[in-house]
Amino acid sequence: MRAPAAPAQHRRPYAVILIALVIAEATGAFEASMLTVAVPHLVQEFGVSTVDVGWAITGFFLVAGASAAVGGRLGDLFGRRRVLIIVLLLSVVGSLISALIGTFPSIIVGRSIQGVSGAVLPLLMGLVRESVDRKRVPITIAIVAGTVSIASAIGFFTAGILVDTIGWRSIFLVAAGLAVAAAAITALTLPPSPRQFAPGDRIDVIGGLTFVPALAILLYGVSSSAEHGWASPVVWISIYAGIALGTIWAWWELQHPSPLINLRLLTSRKLTLTLAMIACYSLGPFGGFALIQPVLLQYPRSAPVGLGLSATAAGILFLGLAMFGYAASPFAGMLAGRRGARAAAVGGLLPTALLTPLLFLFRDSLGLTILIMLLMSIAATFIFTAIPNLITEVVPIGNASEGVGFYVVVRSIFQSVSTSLVALLLSSSVAPGTQFPTAGAFGFAMALMTAGSLGALAYALLIRSGTRSEQVSG
């Protein structure tokens, strides 16, 4: 395997590169969030249960988690621009299968194929390092990473309008159009990526064929706990099977001379602490708030917890919060560039840990809730900016996309665990004759969010600030 070539000295204009990167990330974020709003429509049209429709969402994230690591590494080997274009075009195929065949099984299959877009963010982080001047890397990462939140909010809002006015097929056709446009813009504007793979090199096929099912089985076990409960044999058999297959995969990768996913990167203390920070934050607010925020904002005021907002009002609020958060991304990038990504991480995690309990204490006040959520949205931007920057500070440029792939995998696993635990906590105590959680149940869920924030903050404080690694791994 040859060393990756140094980034080209004569780069395309920075603004052109930045726009291409943002469009690609916005496409991936839209695909991740677009189906949620269509769930009631799919239930009604196909006569299936909400649990059945959940598999269209779960299938996407199962594939996305595996694609993040495998796709990121393939980009490192064969050229990130090339692999990004392939990933975007595969997501087009998935969207068209869902829209044009139009059966419920085809939606599950199509959404699962769309899940390859999980590789978009790792590939983009590698493209930033190879396409942008070193001084601009932190702020560029901040802007691209921050696109996730605002694109997801816009996607949720836009998808709702499309589903209500045109129908559920329209969101898949729009997603296909966005992916085609992103692939074309990538091909026309981003410079060619260097390749590490040379003729005669061995491809670690077994590593890829064992990693993907190991992660998928593990995530299936965790995510199915919401349906079957943590006492179900299905859940634990799947988790143990995923861990067993993952152990075999890890053994194979550690003894392979050119592993598809280089576990030796985890010997870096800084990378390991960063991944532990990600795990805690995903177990806390990043995972659990997906269930907590709708309960707090949209449940009726007659419920023990709820501010009575309509779905439209909540969607507009989420969009506004995302815009404020995204506006802070350049400042978060400048902080990461000047003081190190650790400073940006602490700058986001400290207020998150302080504000999360306040969200519970002032749950009856709409004004204070919006203010707290606004501050937490800005804090989240600092965290999302810090994570890929922390990884780029320690991971060699030849493994840049692979390193961010680790982040996405860890995030996916602990997000699934958090969602299941929060669902369990919220349903542990409900108001008599309703499905509304009591204030006590909501408080336990918020305690989990606070614990996750504090754990992430503790790991962030253990990370040492450092300079960006430019060495090339073997």
Secondary structure as GFF3:
##gff-version 3
##sequence-region A 1 474
A	DSSP	alpha_helix	14	33	.	.	.	ID=ss1
A	DSSP	three_ten_helix	36	38	.	.	.	ID=ss2
A	DSSP	alpha_helix	39	46	.	.	.	ID=ss3
A	DSSP	alpha_helix	50	78	.	.	.	ID=ss4
A	DSSP	alpha_helix	80	96	.	.	.	ID=ss5
A	DSSP	pi_helix	97	101	.	.	.	ID=ss6
A	DSSP	alpha_helix	104	114	.	.	.	ID=ss7
A	DSSP	three_ten_helix	115	119	.	.	.	ID=ss8
A	DSSP	alpha_helix	120	131	.	.	.	ID=ss9
A	DSSP	three_ten_helix	134	136	.	.	.	ID=ss10
A	DSSP	alpha_helix	137	165	.	.	.	ID=ss11
A	DSSP	alpha_helix	169	189	.	.	.	ID=ss12
A	DSSP	alpha_helix	205	223	.	.	.	ID=ss13
A	DSSP	alpha_helix	225	228	.	.	.	ID=ss14
A	DSSP	alpha_helix	233	255	.	.	.	ID=ss15
A	DSSP	three_ten_helix	263	267	.	.	.	ID=ss16
A	DSSP	alpha_helix	269	281	.	.	.	ID=ss17
A	DSSP	pi_helix	282	286	.	.	.	ID=ss18
A	DSSP	alpha_helix	287	298	.	.	.	ID=ss19
A	DSSP	alpha_helix	311	327	.	.	.	ID=ss20
A	DSSP	alpha_helix	329	339	.	.	.	ID=ss21
A	DSSP	alpha_helix	341	361	.	.	.	ID=ss22
A	DSSP	alpha_helix	366	394	.	.	.	ID=ss23
A	DSSP	three_ten_helix	397	399	.	.	.	ID=ss24
A	DSSP	alpha_helix	400	426	.	.	.	ID=ss25
A	DSSP	alpha_helix	439	462	.	.	.	ID=ss26
###
